[in-house]
Amino acid sequence: MSQTLALFLVLALASSLGCSKKAESPEPEEAVASPGEGETSDYGLTEAQANEVLAKIGEETITVGEFAEIIDSKSPYIRARFEAPERRKELLDNLIRFKLLIYEAKRQGYDQRPEIVRARRNAMVQQLLKQEVDDKLQLASISDAEIQAEYEARPEQFNRPEQVRARAIFVSKRSKAQQALSKARETKTGDEFLALVRQYSEDEDSKQRDGDLQFFARQGSELPPKAVREAAFELEQIGDVYPELIKTDDGFYILQLTGRRAALQRTYEQSKRAVRHKLVRQRKEAATQALIDKLRAETEIEVDYGALADVKVDMPDFPKGP
């Protein structure tokens, strides 16, 4: 099946469901189940009425019960529209178009395509986690006392000192460092300084990041070295190069300012919502892990990690920097 035809089916479905502002979009095929034998139907229908076939499209059917359930799933305002017979006909026509596309997609084997099978599996897992984890954890279950305790326990997450970001060239010998500094002071752009990083820097760790030292504060960390931090905070404009060599125990740094962050202080009230969501997320992760542990304990699992060595990974040829 060509990608063009696949795209056509998707676009045709979207068009059929949205072609009229008045017409209602049908629900996905699996979203509705007709009443079975011996069950009492809802929506004011008898079992026989609910099982009555409104339309048959190939092997697909639309029953009265299915149709009524779709209408009942709408909001009261939307449901009121279907008092008019013409609106019910429009909905049924849309359902027929939708079922027709489902019928054709199945006929052409789309339901067996690997990406469709994966999508169905993913949807099943998401529904399982929603029922077993999400639905059992509500925002209201987090008390104000817990939020306050979390806020007070980790002030660094809500109060951040001023930070700067810099790009550095590290050279162990003074003569070579002085040469690099002379060229760095003549640079006009970040790209020119970056070229010097690649040419001169001897610190492989930062060199792989194009000399980026990332954001850091004046106090509270050991890296970069204190002399580098002090020099970086003396620079005022983004792109400025520190005019002198910065001497450390290991060698010399040439520094260019690349970013600045103002100090951040958030009060408890400003942080409350973020803390609440963080605690809910942590509880969801813990509940999900508990579910996995329970399933592992109940299910026989055999794993051959040694077989991973047989998996061959084709690595692309990454371009090398100058």
Secondary structure, DSSP 8 states (H G I E B T S, - for coil): --HHHHHHHHHHHHHHHHS-SSS-----GGG-----TT---STT--HHHHH-EEEEETTEEEEHHHHHHHHHTS-HHHHHHTTSHHHHHHHHHHHHHHHHHHHHHHHTTGGGSHHHHHHHHHHHHHHHHHHHTGGG--GGGS-HHHHHHHHHH-GGGTEE--EEEEEEEEESSHHHHHHHHHHHTT--SHHHHHHHHHHH---HHHHTTTTEEEEEESSS--SS-HHHHHHHHH--STT-B-SS-EE-SS-EEEEEEEEEE--EE--HHHHHHHHHHHHHHHHHHHHHHHHHHHHHHHS-----GGGGGG------------
